[in-house]
């Protein structure tokens, strides 16, 4: 198809009925164009069940060879029409619950979903989702935006970014090259958001009405975008799901990177030679060497001039409307490794975190008279949640984050509190509760370990999924999660720090700070040094 023909199709085609999402009258009908021009070339998507999808669109060049551990470079132009019906490659990762091993560095892609038939000029609000995975695994294919798009009439976007040692390696030679090192995966996200600014109007979106959303490491990333100067103007609203806001200085990142280089067989005193060795190494070898690599954001740099947490505390962030939330039992997902452990292992865990104050913790989280192989995991999960010890995610850490944001900008807080859902992975006898990532399938009917969660929902859970999707869509459209005939969701400071407790069967309710703090024992954890609250 020629360029002129593409423009003709885009400019003159009638559209299919959008009555289902309330965007056009029911009388408007015709086939939707699935070829869209971008700044690098045209893409052909596919349509299914009322949603057009355009997948695997490059937003940056493959970071291979001399581009490995460099800020993202522009993608190359292509001629003709690029097929975009299937997801691109995941970035290099080790196998995990978020997907299989991948050794492909040609992975910096975005994915776009829109209601079928939307035309250029529609200027629909845009929801950009950043996947989780601890900055070491996952991909943009985990969270299919089709449900949110079809049910709320927004444009959906997801993206890949470099992960683990490929995305967050600090190294003295890299710092010397570009003035900083360790934030490459975050720079990728910024490049993807700039792609949205340049291109989303061609898909019917409004670049001035972009909401960034992320869960876990994705929520951590959203917090980073609120602070980073390079992200200013790229979004109008933000959502943080089970995320936190840590960062660290350059020197420890370089020390960790040097240890990784040694593990990869690239040791030596000549830093240039170490970097040459790493850039010439195979993806597989680097992945194998990265099994203990821990990724994070590096501050004191151009990307993060100050610590992310410090910037938030002082109000030095983009003051856009924010939704911040977590799950009621965040720690149960992380504590699953204690299944089968007994009382001795539990006591050792508490001793390890509380030291001389062990008895005080045990008084609040006592070992019961009757126990089973799951007791230690439940108790440890409760401590992990309430204390905010998982980098400040959930429990008293969520309260602290909501309070910080609310001092400076409109803030809406939630806690996902449906505790009898199907869980992420079926472990006979283990009750996941509302564990970390439990809320995802209610908006994105995602797959975990090959098992679709959403089809396991009962009627009450399907209702919760509809309600949550509408809240997310409303915030994306207006900056307020206000939905008719659903529980009102006021700002966090409308009353005594009100938080929306999301529950199945139409039973969502507002809880105030006093109740929330009592449920998570925040008055006690405030007295414990090193926990993530204030």
QUIKAWO-V737066 format. One record per pair of residues at least 6 apart in sequence whose C-alpha atoms are under 8 Angstrom apart, sorted by the first residue. I is the first residue (numbers start at 1). GAP is how many residues later the second one is. D is the distance in Angstrom with one decimal. If there is no record, write none. Layout:
i->[I I]
gap->[GAP GAP]
d->[D D]
This chain:
i->[1 1 2 6 6 6 9 9 10 10 10 10 10 11 11 13 13 13 13 14 14 14 14 14 14 15 15 15 15 15 15 15 15 15 15 16 16 16 16 16 16 16 17 17 17 17 17 17 17 17 18 18 18 18 18 18 18 19 19 20 20 21 21 21 21 21 22 23 31 32 32 32 33 34 34 34 34 34 34 35 35 35 35 35 36 36 36 36 36 37 37 38 38 39 39 40 40 40 40 41 41 41 41 41 41 42 42 42 42 43 43 43 43 43 43 44 44 44 44 44 44 45 45 45 45 45 45 45 46 46 46 46 46 47 47 50 50 50 51 51 51 51 51 51 51 52 52 52 52 52 53 53 53 53 53 53 54 54 54 54 54 54 55 55 55 55 55 55 55 55 55 56 56 56 56 56 56 56 56 56 57 57 57 57 57 58 58 58 58 58 59 59 59 59 59 59 59 59 60 60 60 60 60 60 60 60 60 60 61 61 61 61 61 61 61 62 62 62 62 62 63 63 63 63 63 63 64 64 65 65 66 67 68 68 69 69 69 69 69 70 71 71 71 72 72 72 72 87 87 88 88 89 89 89 89 90 90 90 90 90 90 90 91 91 91 91 91 91 91 91 91 91 91 91 92 92 92 92 92 92 92 92 92 92 93 93 93 93 93 93 93 93 93 93 94 94 94 94 94 94 94 95 95 96 97 97 98 98 98 98 98 98 98 99 99 99 103 103 104 105 107 107 108 108 108 108 108 109 109 109 110 110 110 110 110 110 111 111 111 111 112 112 112 112 113 113 113 113 113 113 114 114 114 114 114 114 114 114 114 115 115 115 115 115 118 118 119 119 119 120 120 120 120 120 121 121 121 121 122 122 122 123 123 123 123 123 124 124 124 124 124 124 124 125 125 125 125 125 125 125 125 125 125 126 126 126 126 126 126 126 126 126 126 126 126 127 127 127 127 127 127 127 127 127 128 128 128 128 128 128 128 129 129 129 129 129 129 129 129 129 130 130 130 130 130 130 130 130 130 130 130 131 131 131 131 131 131 131 131 131 131 131 131 132 132 132 132 132 132 132 133 133 133 134 134 134 135 135 135 135 135 136 136 136 136 136 137 137 139 139 139 140 140 140 141 141 142 142 143 143 143 143 144 144 144 144 145 145 145 145 146 146 147 147 147 147 148 148 148 148 148 148 148 149 149 151 151 152 152 152 152 153 154 154 154 155 155 159 159 160 161 161 161 161 161 162 162 162 162 163 163 164 164 164 164 165 165 165 165 165 166 166 167 167 167 167 167 168 168 168 168 168 168 168 168 169 169 169 169 169 169 169 169 170 170 170 170 170 170 170 170 170 170 171 171 171 171 171 171 171 172 172 172 173 173 173 174 174 174 175 179 179 180 180 180 181 181 181 182 182 182 182 182 183 183 183 183 186 186 187 190 190 193 194 196 197 197 197 198 200 200 201 207 208 208 209 209 209 209 209 210 210 210 210 210 211 211 211 211 211 211 212 212 212 212 212 213 213 213 213 213 213 214 214 214 214 214 214 214 215 215 215 215 215 216 216 216 216 216 217 218 218 218 219 219 219 219 219 219 220 220 220 220 220 222 222 222 223 223 223 223 223 224 224 224 225 225 226 226 226 226 226 227 227 227 227 227 227 227 228 228 228 228 229 229 230 232 236 236 237 237 237 237 237 238 238 238 238 239 239 239 240 240 240 240 241 241 241 242 242 242 242 242 242 242 242 242 243 243 244 244 244 244 245 245 246 246 246 246 246 246 247 247 247 247 247 247 247 248 248 248 248 248 249 249 249 250 250 250 250 253 256 258 260 260 260 261 261 261 263 264 264 264 264 264 266 266 266 266 267 268 278 298 299 299 299 299 300 300 311 312 312 313 315 319 319 320 320 321 321 321 321 321 322 322 322 322 322 322 323 323 323 323 324 324 324 324 324 324 324 325 325 325 325 325 325 326 326 326 326 326 326 326 326 327 327 327 327 327 327 327 327 327 327 328 328 328 328 328 328 328 328 328 328 328 329 329 329 329 329 329 329 329 329 330 330 330 330 330 330 330 330 330 330 331 331 331 331 331 331 331 331 331 332 332 332 332 332 332 332 332 332 332 332 333 333 333 333 334 334 335 335 335 335 336 337 338 338 338 339 339 339 339 339 340 340 340 341 341 341 341 342 342 342 343 343 345 346 346 346 349 350 350 350 351 354 365 365 367 374 384 385 385 385 385 385 386 386 386 386 386 386 386 386 387 387 387 387 387 387 387 387 387 388 388 388 388 388 388 388 388 389 389 389 391 392 392 392 392 395 395 396 396 396 396 396 396 396 397 397 397 398 399 399 399 400 400 401 402 402 402 402 403 403 405 406 406 410 410 411 411 411 412 412 412 412 412 412 413 413 413 413 413 414 414 414 414 415 415 415 415 416 416 416 416 416 417 417 417 417 418 418 418 418 418 419 419 419 420 420 420 420 421 421 421 421 421 422 422 422 422 423 423 423 423 423 423 423 424 424 424 424 424 425 425 425 440 441 441 442 442 442 442 442 442 442 442 443 443 443 443 445 445 445 446 446 446 447 459 460 460 460 461 461 463 463 463 464 464 464 464 464 467 468 470 471 471 471 472 473 474 474 474 474 475 475 481 482 482 486 487 487 489 489 489 490 491 492 492 495 496 496 496 497 497 498 498 498 498 499 499 499 499 500 500 500 500 501 501 501 501 502 502 503 517 525 525 526 526]
gap->[79 80 78 29 30 31 24 26 23 25 26 109 110 108 109 17 18 19 20 14 15 16 17 18 103 13 14 15 16 17 18 101 102 103 104 12 13 14 15 16 100 101 7 8 9 10 11 12 13 100 6 7 8 10 97 98 99 6 7 130 131 94 129 130 131 132 131 130 86 84 85 86 84 9 10 11 12 13 18 7 8 9 10 46 6 7 8 166 167 6 165 161 164 159 160 35 36 37 38 36 37 38 39 40 41 37 38 39 40 11 14 38 39 40 41 10 37 38 39 40 41 7 8 9 10 38 39 40 6 7 8 38 39 6 69 65 66 100 62 63 64 65 95 98 99 61 62 63 64 65 31 32 58 59 60 61 30 31 32 57 58 59 29 30 31 32 33 54 55 56 57 28 29 30 31 32 33 53 54 55 27 31 52 53 54 17 49 50 51 52 15 16 49 50 51 132 133 136 12 13 14 15 16 48 49 128 131 132 11 12 13 14 15 45 47 13 43 44 45 46 6 7 9 10 42 43 41 42 214 215 213 6 98 211 97 98 100 105 115 114 113 116 117 112 115 116 119 24 54 19 21 13 15 17 18 12 14 17 48 49 50 70 11 12 13 14 15 16 17 48 69 70 71 72 9 10 11 12 13 70 71 74 191 195 7 8 9 10 43 44 45 70 71 194 6 7 8 43 193 194 197 6 7 41 351 352 35 39 40 41 44 350 351 38 39 350 180 181 179 178 53 54 51 52 53 54 80 50 51 83 30 47 48 49 50 82 29 46 47 48 43 44 45 46 32 33 36 42 43 44 32 35 36 39 40 41 42 89 90 34 35 38 39 40 85 86 83 84 85 81 82 83 84 85 80 81 83 84 82 83 84 78 81 82 83 84 29 30 31 80 81 82 85 29 30 80 81 82 84 85 86 351 352 28 29 30 31 79 80 81 83 84 85 350 351 27 28 29 30 83 84 85 86 349 28 29 30 82 83 84 85 14 27 28 29 30 83 84 85 89 10 28 29 82 83 84 85 88 89 91 92 7 8 9 11 12 27 28 83 84 85 86 87 6 82 83 84 85 86 87 83 84 85 82 83 161 28 29 82 160 161 27 28 29 158 159 26 27 20 21 22 18 19 20 17 18 304 305 15 301 302 303 14 300 301 302 11 12 13 299 10 298 296 297 298 322 6 8 295 296 321 322 325 6 7 318 319 317 318 321 322 320 319 322 323 49 50 30 33 29 6 24 25 27 28 6 22 23 26 22 132 126 129 130 131 121 122 125 128 130 18 19 15 16 17 18 19 13 14 15 16 17 127 128 129 12 13 14 15 84 85 88 126 10 11 12 80 83 84 85 86 87 88 10 11 82 83 84 86 87 9 82 99 98 99 102 6 7 101 6 122 123 70 121 122 69 73 117 68 71 114 115 116 113 114 115 120 35 111 116 40 41 41 40 11 10 11 37 9 6 7 6 28 27 28 26 27 28 267 268 24 25 26 27 266 24 25 26 27 28 265 10 23 25 26 27 6 9 25 26 27 28 6 7 8 25 26 27 29 25 26 27 28 222 25 26 27 28 221 26 22 23 25 20 21 22 23 24 25 20 23 24 25 26 16 17 18 17 20 21 22 85 21 80 84 6 7 6 12 91 92 93 77 81 84 85 89 90 91 75 76 77 89 74 75 73 86 84 85 83 84 85 239 242 82 83 84 85 83 84 85 82 83 84 85 83 84 85 82 83 84 85 88 151 152 194 195 83 150 147 148 149 157 63 64 50 51 61 62 63 145 49 50 51 52 60 61 62 48 49 50 51 59 49 50 51 48 49 50 51 45 37 9 29 30 33 6 13 17 26 14 21 22 24 25 8 9 11 12 7 6 8 6 6 7 8 9 6 7 6 92 93 91 93 89 90 89 90 88 89 90 158 159 83 87 88 89 90 157 88 89 90 91 74 77 78 87 88 89 90 69 73 88 89 90 91 67 68 69 72 88 89 90 110 67 88 89 90 107 108 109 110 111 112 57 66 67 87 88 89 90 91 105 106 107 52 53 56 65 90 104 105 106 107 51 54 55 63 64 65 104 105 106 107 49 50 51 52 53 54 59 104 105 45 46 48 49 50 53 100 101 102 103 104 48 99 102 103 47 102 42 43 45 46 41 40 36 38 39 34 35 36 37 38 33 34 36 32 33 35 36 31 33 34 24 33 31 30 33 34 31 8 11 12 7 7 14 18 12 56 6 8 9 10 11 135 8 9 10 11 134 135 136 139 8 9 10 133 135 138 144 145 146 6 7 8 9 10 143 144 145 141 142 143 141 6 139 140 141 125 127 121 124 125 126 129 136 137 135 136 137 135 114 118 134 133 134 132 9 10 11 90 89 94 6 86 87 81 82 80 81 82 69 77 78 79 80 87 78 79 85 86 87 85 86 87 88 84 85 86 87 18 23 85 86 87 17 84 85 86 15 16 84 85 86 13 14 15 11 12 13 14 11 12 13 36 40 10 31 34 35 8 9 10 11 12 15 30 8 13 14 24 29 23 24 26 6 12 13 12 19 20 22 23 24 26 27 22 23 25 26 7 8 9 6 7 8 6 46 44 45 46 43 44 41 42 43 38 39 40 41 42 19 34 13 10 11 12 9 8 6 7 8 9 6 7 8 6 7 20 21 22 10 11 21 8 7 6 7 17 16 17 18 15 16 12 13 14 15 11 12 13 14 8 9 10 11 7 8 9 10 6 7 6 6 6 8 7 8]
d->[6.9 7.1 7.2 6.8 7.4 7.6 6.6 8.0 6.4 7.5 7.1 7.1 7.2 7.8 7.4 7.7 7.7 7.2 6.9 7.7 6.7 5.3 6.9 7.1 7.7 6.5 5.2 4.8 5.8 5.2 7.9 7.7 4.5 6.8 7.4 6.3 4.0 4.5 5.4 5.8 6.6 5.1 6.9 7.3 5.7 6.9 5.2 4.8 7.4 7.4 5.1 7.0 6.7 7.6 7.3 7.3 7.4 5.7 4.9 7.8 7.8 7.9 6.4 6.0 6.1 5.3 7.4 7.0 7.0 6.1 4.1 7.4 6.6 8.0 5.4 5.1 6.2 7.5 7.0 6.6 5.5 4.3 6.4 7.7 5.5 5.4 6.5 6.5 6.7 6.3 6.7 5.8 7.1 7.4 6.8 7.4 6.8 4.4 6.3 6.0 5.5 6.4 7.2 6.9 7.4 8.0 6.8 4.9 6.1 7.3 7.8 5.3 4.6 5.8 5.9 6.9 6.3 6.0 5.0 5.4 7.1 6.7 5.4 4.4 7.1 6.6 4.8 4.9 5.7 5.5 6.8 7.5 5.3 6.2 6.9 6.1 5.1 6.7 6.6 5.7 4.7 4.7 6.4 7.3 6.4 5.6 5.3 6.1 5.0 7.7 7.8 6.7 7.5 5.8 4.5 6.6 5.0 5.8 7.7 5.7 5.1 6.3 4.8 5.6 5.4 5.0 6.9 7.9 6.7 4.3 6.2 6.0 7.9 6.5 4.8 4.2 7.7 5.0 5.7 5.7 6.7 7.6 4.9 5.2 6.4 6.3 7.7 5.8 4.3 6.4 7.0 5.8 6.1 5.5 6.5 7.1 5.9 6.2 6.0 5.5 4.7 4.1 7.8 5.8 7.4 7.9 7.3 7.9 6.8 5.5 5.5 4.1 6.6 7.5 7.1 7.7 6.1 4.4 6.6 6.6 7.3 7.4 7.0 7.9 6.3 6.9 6.4 7.6 5.9 6.9 6.8 8.0 7.5 6.4 6.7 7.1 7.5 7.5 6.6 6.8 5.9 6.4 7.4 7.6 6.9 6.0 7.0 7.5 6.5 6.5 6.6 7.9 6.6 7.0 5.1 6.3 7.1 5.7 7.7 5.6 7.8 6.9 6.4 7.1 5.9 5.7 7.3 5.1 7.4 7.2 6.9 6.9 6.0 6.9 7.2 4.7 4.7 5.6 6.1 7.5 7.0 7.6 7.3 7.4 7.7 5.4 5.2 6.9 6.8 5.6 7.8 7.0 7.4 6.9 6.9 4.6 6.8 7.1 6.5 7.9 7.7 4.3 7.7 7.2 6.5 5.8 7.1 6.6 5.0 7.8 7.5 6.9 7.5 7.8 6.5 7.7 5.7 6.2 7.7 8.0 6.7 7.6 7.5 5.5 6.0 7.6 7.6 5.9 5.7 8.0 7.5 6.9 5.8 4.3 6.6 6.9 7.5 5.4 5.2 6.1 7.2 5.6 4.6 6.8 6.5 6.4 6.9 5.8 4.9 6.4 7.8 6.1 7.8 7.6 6.8 4.7 6.3 7.4 7.8 6.1 5.9 6.2 7.4 7.2 7.4 5.9 8.0 7.0 5.3 6.4 5.3 6.1 4.6 7.9 6.8 7.7 5.7 7.7 4.8 6.6 7.8 6.6 5.3 4.4 4.2 8.0 7.6 5.8 6.3 6.1 4.5 5.4 7.8 5.4 6.2 5.9 5.5 7.9 5.0 6.2 7.9 6.5 5.5 5.8 4.6 5.9 7.4 6.1 6.6 7.5 6.1 4.7 6.1 6.9 7.9 6.9 6.1 4.9 6.1 6.0 4.9 6.1 7.2 6.2 6.0 4.6 5.7 7.1 6.0 4.8 6.0 7.7 7.7 6.2 5.0 7.4 6.1 4.8 5.4 7.7 7.2 6.2 6.5 7.5 6.2 4.6 7.1 4.7 7.5 7.5 7.8 6.6 6.3 6.1 7.2 7.3 7.7 7.8 5.9 6.2 7.8 7.0 4.9 6.3 7.0 5.4 5.0 4.4 4.6 7.5 6.9 5.9 7.8 7.0 4.9 7.4 5.4 5.9 5.8 5.9 7.2 4.8 4.1 7.9 7.7 6.6 6.3 7.2 7.2 5.4 7.7 5.2 4.6 5.0 7.5 7.9 6.3 7.4 7.4 5.6 7.7 6.1 8.0 6.0 7.5 7.2 5.5 7.1 7.8 6.5 7.5 8.0 6.9 6.7 7.8 7.9 7.3 7.6 6.6 7.5 6.0 8.0 6.8 6.0 6.1 7.4 7.4 7.5 6.4 5.4 7.7 7.8 7.0 7.7 7.5 7.7 6.1 7.6 7.0 7.8 7.5 5.3 7.4 5.5 6.2 7.9 7.0 4.5 7.0 6.1 7.9 7.4 6.8 7.0 5.6 7.9 7.9 6.4 6.6 7.1 7.9 7.8 7.0 6.6 4.8 4.2 7.7 7.6 4.2 5.2 5.8 6.2 5.6 6.5 7.4 6.6 4.5 7.5 7.9 7.2 7.6 5.6 7.6 8.0 4.7 4.2 7.2 4.9 4.4 7.6 7.2 5.0 7.9 6.4 7.6 7.2 4.3 7.3 5.3 6.2 7.9 5.9 7.0 5.4 6.0 6.6 6.9 5.6 7.7 4.9 7.6 7.9 7.5 5.9 7.3 7.5 7.9 7.6 7.9 6.9 7.7 6.8 6.0 7.8 5.9 6.3 7.4 7.2 7.9 7.9 7.3 6.2 6.2 6.6 6.8 5.0 7.9 6.9 7.7 6.7 6.3 6.6 7.9 7.1 6.8 6.9 5.7 7.8 7.8 7.5 7.4 4.7 5.4 6.6 7.4 5.8 5.8 4.5 5.4 7.4 5.7 6.7 6.6 6.4 4.9 6.2 6.7 6.5 5.8 4.5 6.0 7.5 7.5 7.2 6.2 6.6 5.7 6.0 7.8 6.3 4.4 5.7 6.1 7.5 6.3 5.0 4.6 7.6 7.6 6.3 7.7 7.9 7.1 7.3 4.4 5.4 6.4 4.1 6.7 7.4 4.8 5.0 5.5 7.7 6.9 7.2 6.4 7.2 7.8 7.1 5.8 7.6 6.9 8.0 6.4 5.4 7.7 7.6 7.9 5.2 5.1 7.8 7.2 6.3 6.6 7.2 6.7 4.5 6.5 5.8 5.4 7.7 7.6 6.9 7.5 6.7 6.9 6.0 7.7 5.3 5.2 6.2 7.3 6.4 7.0 6.5 4.9 6.4 5.6 4.6 5.9 7.7 6.2 4.8 6.4 6.1 5.2 5.7 7.8 5.9 4.3 6.9 8.0 5.6 6.4 7.2 7.7 7.6 5.8 6.3 5.9 5.8 8.0 6.0 5.6 7.9 7.4 7.5 6.1 5.9 7.3 6.4 4.8 5.7 6.0 5.8 5.9 7.4 7.5 6.4 5.1 5.5 6.8 5.4 5.1 6.1 5.7 6.6 7.0 7.8 7.0 7.9 7.9 6.8 6.7 7.0 6.1 7.2 7.1 5.6 7.7 6.9 6.1 8.0 5.1 5.3 7.8 5.7 6.4 6.1 6.3 7.9 6.9 5.9 5.6 5.3 7.4 5.2 6.9 6.4 7.0 7.4 6.2 6.3 6.8 5.4 6.3 7.2 6.1 4.9 6.0 5.9 7.8 7.6 7.4 6.3 4.9 6.3 7.9 5.8 4.7 5.8 7.8 7.7 7.7 6.5 7.4 6.3 5.0 6.6 7.6 6.6 5.4 4.6 5.5 7.6 7.0 5.1 7.8 6.8 6.7 5.1 6.2 7.8 6.5 5.3 4.5 6.3 5.5 6.1 6.1 7.6 7.2 7.2 7.7 7.2 7.2 6.0 5.8 5.1 7.9 7.7 7.8 5.3 6.8 7.0 6.7 6.0 7.9 8.0 6.1 4.8 4.6 6.9 7.3 7.6 5.3 7.4 6.1 7.9 6.7 4.4 4.2 7.9 7.4 4.1 6.2 7.4 4.9 4.7 7.6 6.4 6.7 6.9 6.4 7.7 4.3 7.1 7.9 6.1 7.2 7.9 5.2 7.1 7.5 6.9 5.2 5.5 7.0 7.7 5.2 7.4 6.2 5.1 5.8 7.3 7.6 6.2 4.9 5.9 5.1 7.8 6.9 5.5 4.4 6.2 7.7 6.4 7.6 6.1 7.6 6.9 7.7 6.1 7.2 6.8 7.6 5.6 8.0 7.2 7.8 6.0 7.2 7.6 5.4 7.2 6.6 7.7 7.9 6.6 6.3 7.3 5.7 5.2 7.9 7.9 7.0 4.3 5.6 7.8 4.8 6.7 7.1 7.8 6.5 6.0 7.1 7.8 7.4 5.8 5.8 6.8 7.6 5.9 5.8 5.7 4.7 7.7 6.0 4.9 6.7 8.0 5.4 5.9 6.6 7.0 7.4 4.5 6.8 5.7 7.9 7.1 6.5 7.9 5.6 7.8 7.4 5.6 5.3 4.7 7.9 7.9 8.0 8.0 7.5 5.2 5.6 7.9 7.0 7.7 6.4 7.3 8.0 7.9 6.3 6.8 6.9 6.6 8.0 5.6 5.7 7.9 8.0 7.5 6.8 4.8 5.1 7.4 7.4 5.9 7.3 4.9 6.3 5.1 4.5 5.8 7.0 6.9 6.2 4.9 6.1 6.7 6.6 6.0 4.8 6.9 5.9 5.9 5.4 5.5 7.2 5.7 6.7 4.9 6.1 7.4 3.9 4.6 7.4 7.7 5.7 7.5 7.9 7.0 7.5 7.4 7.6 7.9 6.8 6.7 7.3 7.6 5.4 7.2 7.9 7.7 6.3 7.7 7.7 7.7 6.5 6.4 7.3 7.0 7.2 8.0 7.3 6.4 5.9 6.9 8.0 7.7 7.2 4.3 7.7 7.0 7.5 6.0 7.8 6.7 5.4 7.1 6.7 5.2 6.3 6.8 7.4 6.4 7.6 5.2 4.0 7.4 5.3 6.5 6.8 6.1 7.0 7.7 6.7 4.9 6.4 6.8 7.2 8.0 6.8 4.9 6.6 6.3 6.6 7.7 6.4 5.1 6.2 6.7 4.4 7.3 6.5 6.6 6.4 7.9 6.4 6.6 7.9 6.2 7.6 7.3 7.1 4.9 6.3 7.6 5.4 5.7 7.6 5.5 5.0 6.2 5.6 4.5 6.3 5.6 5.4 6.2 7.6 7.0 5.8 4.6 6.4 5.5 5.3 5.9 6.7 4.7 6.9 7.6 7.0 7.0 7.9 6.7 6.5]
